[in-house]
Amino acid sequence: MSRMIEMKGKRFGRLTVIRQNGQDPKNADLLWECRCSCGNIVTVDGSRLRGGYVRSCGCLRRELARERYTKNEGFTKNMGNPRNLRNSDGIMVSSIKESQRNTSGVVGVSYDKATDRWLARLMYKGHYVLLKSFDTKAEAVEARKAAEKVYWRRNKQDKQTVV
């Protein structure tokens, strides 16, 4: 059995350890009750505290997110208007616009390392109408484009020329 590391009174980011508060049933790590500088009380896994993975009750993440979105002009001009989530055809903007995280270069197409296959997705009216895996990227792209034509009545390239 390993030795308990006493953490009472120690500070980790915005959290100050108050007392030991049980043990995590999943991994047997000790849990510690902490007071955040904002006043909230949270219970946190000791190894996550020591590793620097947890630094607040969640208030730090909310503050950083608020700071980021208030500086994002595109976000603030659309804030509070649900019509800005869809284009004039009623299609979700997130289904059309390529994310910064997109590595395939095609919206709705991604590579799954776990299965070593390409995935194609398309959501229409809140339901997946295409959610399928393929051996090649070309097959996944082709399936996505075909689904766009069926459900959107035209492909992305046609939209760019019409608008």
Secondary structure, DSSP 8 states (H G I E B T S, - for coil): -------TT-EETTEEEEEEEEE-TTT--EEEEEEETTS-EEEEEHHHHHTTS--SSSHHHHHHHHHHHHH-HHHHHHTT-GGGGB-TTS-BHHHHS--TT--SSSTTEEEETTTTEEEEEEEETTEEEEEEEESSHHHHHHHHHHHHHHHHSS-HHHHHHH-
